[in-house]
């Protein structure tokens, strides 16, 4: 009898849960730019966790532009919070639904590209994929090359609205996904499927390219579950 395949366990880091809780606090209390948040110690007490975990959550939120940590003064809501309200909301949504929306949008782009792709565009798609494949041989996942590969696919459809929409979804997913412990093997596992996607586009075979898109989507879903 063949044994079932071992399933890797991917869990959301504690500091990400704390970061989401702080964002929810900002949203529900309608805090504006410049308003002060509870202290690090108070946040740790409210979240029933260590100050180290809170500190890491604050670091993430500051990098995202949601807050400003001012030494000796406190923690304040930053000017980017309102601008990134949609980004904040997406953190609280079902990531599978976001992935599914991104998948269907990209599938339409790939279908069009299978009909219109040029040799010059194929060369531009090959470049980041070769970088990904080279990194994979060293067991290194190159996120920027992966993002560039998909971004170029979207740009070649010449629909600026669609490009912006999917880019926003992709940035949210990529940023969140890279913080999930143990996700790198999953990302590396998608690279051969990226090659299959490109070869499907090259041969103008929508069935082949569409199947590769679906496989990438399914691997991504495994990470975010």
Secondary structure, 3 states (H helix, E strand, C coil): CCCCCCCCCCCCCHHHHHHHHHHHHHHHCCCCCCCEECCHHHHHHHHCCCHHHHHHHHHHHHHCCCEEEECCCEEEECCHHHHCHHHHHHHCCCHHHHHHHHHHHHHHHHHHHHHHCCHHHHHHHHHHHHHHHHHHHCCCCCHHHHHHHHHHHHHCCCCHHHHHHHHHHHHHHHHHHCCCCCCHHHHHHCHHHHHHHHHHHHCCCHHHHHHHHHHHHHHHHHHHC
